[in-house]
């Protein structure tokens, strides 16, 4: 059985193979069930089927389900989630909860309480995506309702009264505080400063080890810098992406020594650092300064523990497009090969688009000869 379990692990994400294996015998069925039912995805179209399969007393779905995704379809019944909540009471082992496109403001207060209560005892990871809340307090109350929460992702989250928070003293004392030590935070296309101010107001601060922020604007940098200072040496993995509006078409030949406003980077020692929009072909001329900001980050960051640097290139069709923009290749190559970067093991370019990988790899190696000589370049 130990060998069978080990082999099944290799096809844990292939449901068609798992279904075939589960029909081989009862022993294999028991091994496949935890993988088959680990992730449950519910939308407007499969709610009735889910209810018929999970509510019977002998159903094994609630026992093995760990990831639950509730995604509202465009144009669907706005009351869908309210009707679904009573059927979710059997899902008592959920660790990961993903809510997307749901009409949270239209959900009755009792339905909200029932939904939260169902997962209070087990939930450790919460993702909220493309949801509009009435107030910031609704967001913080929902996140603070789970005493075991370790990971929080806010993606395209809005609220009607979103003040321009510049200082933690503006955060109301009435906002709920997270109870568990938060270790992972993702903020994508969400108002950064109010959330950062709320997190800074926690005492003691949460030991976040993984931080992923995108759409950073110029006015966000002071607040983010303050948050970096709060995190200090706790942070290990950092991903940053700047809003395209902060890019300037006029990029100087020499970038500043450090990034103004993000001096808090000096107080952290991360293992991995990623620029999520080093180059974006869909952004037009505004993408010219992506590497400009990347170089400032590298010159500001404490590199003593850094092992991996990742640059993400998006929507690239021809490798020559990179040379059409003012990218500080020489500055990047010099910065990454300074004496303080002795521990760096990998400089990875993650490429999205139809560009020829071999041609792009040759171009990047030619632009970063010092990194190439150290054999730390990787193009994926």
Secondary structure, 3 states (H helix, E strand, C coil): CHHHHHHHHCCCCCHHHHHHHHCCCHHHHHHHHHHHCCEEEECCCCHHHHHHHHCCCCCCHHHHCCEEEEECCCCCCCCHHHHHHHHHHHCCCCCEEEEECCCCCCCCHHHHHHHHHHHCCCCCEEEEEEEEEEEHHHHHHHHCCCCCCCEEEEEEEEEEECCCCCCHHHCCCCCCCCCCCCCEEEEECCCHHHHHHHHHCCCCCCCCCEEEEEEECHHHHHHHHHHHHHHHHHCCEEEEEECHHHCCCCCCCCCCCCCCCCHHHHHCCCCEEEEEEEEEHHHHHHHHHHHHHHHHHHHHCCCCCCCEEEEEEECCCCHHHHHHCCCCHHHHHHHHCCHHHCCCCEEEEEECCCCCHHHHHHHHHHHCHHHHHCCCEEEC
